[in-house]
Amino acid sequence: MLIFTDNKIRLKRHFEKDKVLFGYHLGDLDDFYFNDCQWAVDYAGTAKIHEAILIYTGCETPTVLAFGVSKLFDELLSQMIPILPMKFYGHFQKQHRDLFLQNYKETSLGTFSKMKLAKFQKISSIDSSNIKQLDMSHLESLKELYQEAYPSNYFTSRMLETGKYYGYFDNDKIVSVSGVHVDSDEFKIAVLGNIATATEYRGKGISTMVTSCLLEDLTADDKTVCLNVKADNDSAIASYTKLGFIKVHEYEEALFVLQ
């Protein structure tokens, strides 16, 4: 039976069944993100959560993260679909696409891979003299980079408050950045995101160098580190593999609009 909960202890226990599949879910339990989340769950008549769906409302268009680990998930999702937002981004397993299509029109954004940092491979030859940890004083330069190199990304200025953004500078201008979508010291999880490089600086290994610096920071905190990447982005996957990431799951992303 579908209910909503804010019980972090029970949510955490469920999401720890698969920290990569539920990387965002674990990170969003942190107080930094928690107020922007709604948690629909199924207890299956027990005292523990068996399935859960996350609705993240911290951006203009909500995001629904719908990942199941048992046969109970189909029923939970079926109960949720009539009360989902009129428009949302969906992250979902492909076997559940037809459930969404009963009520929504889909614009597919592609197939994505979830990768986990298995063993960090530091770029030992790195010259970090042009790489700096970013803070709010770098906000405008960072926005300029995203506007040119990654206009479709989801970034809010408060993410710089995490201290987990690193940039490569050329003449005081940020030309490559690596950061996080979620980062939690409490729940020992980080999900990389908002990684971008200016067009003319691509293909030089700069993004790999900057991400290596970020990973040094994150692994020092003994966190599970994961990321999402489009499944056909061979260059990005090669970079992440070089740093020690491995593929764990595949899933779909789409924009859904009520028919």
KOLLO-856801 format. One record per residue (C-alpha): residue in one letter; x, y, z. Coordinates in steps of 0.5 Angstrom, whole numbers, plus 500, padded with zeros to 3 digits. Each point is the difference from the previous one (the first is absolute). Last residue first. Layout:
<rs>
aXYZ;...
</rs>
This chain:
<rs>
q497527456;l504502506;v507502498;f506495502;l507502498;a504494500;e506497503;e501492499;y505495504;e506496500;h504497506;v507499503;k505503495;i507500503;f504506502;g507500502;l503507497;k501497493;t493497500;y497507501;s504503494;a498494496;i493501502;a500508498;s503498493;d495495499;n494504501;d495495497;a498497507;k499508503;v503500506;n498500508;l504500505;c503496506;v504501507;t499496506;k504505505;d506499504;d501507501;a507500497;t496497494;l496506499;d506505500;e505496496;l494499495;l499507499;c508501498;s499494495;t494503497;v504506499;m505496496;t495496496;s497506498;i506503498;g502494495;k501504494;g494498496;r496506502;y503507501;e497503494;t493498502;a500502507;t500494505;a494498504;i499495506;n494503504;g499493503;l504495505;v495496505;a503500507;i498495506;k503499507;f493501503;e502506505;d505503496;s495501494;d501502493;v495501495;h501502493;v507501500;g506504496;s505500495;v501506496;s504502494;v502507496;i499504507;k503507498;d506503504;n504500494;d499493499;f497496506;y498493501;g495499505;y498496506;y493500504;k499496506;g500506505;t493498502;e498507500;l501500492;m493496499;r497506503;s501504493;t495495497;f502495494;y496496495;n503499494;s497502493;p505506499;y506495500;a506503497;e498508498;q495501506;y504495504;l506504500;e497507501;k496497506;l507498503;s503507498;e494503504;l501496506;h507500501;s499504507;m495495502;d506495501;l504495495;q506496502;k506502495;i503497495;n505503495;s506498505;s498493500;d505497495;i497493500;s505494498;s497496506;i493500497;k497496506;q497493499;f495500505;k497493501;a493498499;l497507498;k493498498;m497501494;k492500498;s499500493;f495504496;t495499494;g497506496;l497506502;s493498497;t494504499;e494497503;k493501500;y497498507;n494496503;q501493497;l507502498;f502500507;l498492501;d503499493;r507502502;h501496506;q504494497;k505506498;q502501507;f499507502;h502508501;g494504498;y500508499;f494503502;k493503497;m493499503;p503498506;l499493503;i493498503;p497495495;i507497499;m501498507;q496494501;s503497494;l507502502;l498496507;e497494496;d506499496;f505501505;l497494504;k504495495;s507502504;v506505499;g496506497;f503507497;a495506499;l504506501;v495506498;t503507499;p496506501;t500506494;e502506503;c505497505;g500498507;t494495500;y503494500;i495494500;l503494502;i497493500;a501494505;e499493500;h501495506;i500504506;k500497507;a495499505;t496495496;g493500496;a503501494;y504506502;d499504494;v503507499;a499507497;w505505502;q500507499;c506504499;d502508500;n500500508;f505494500;y506504495;f505503505;d497496506;d503494497;l495494498;d501503493;g507497499;l497493502;h494501494;y505502495;g505494501;f494495500;l502496494;v507501503;k499499507;d496493499;k497497506;e502507504;f494503497;h495496504;r504501507;k501507498;l492501499;r499497507;i504504504;k498506496;n493500502;d497505495;t494496498;f495500494;i495494500;l499495494;m497493502;
</rs>
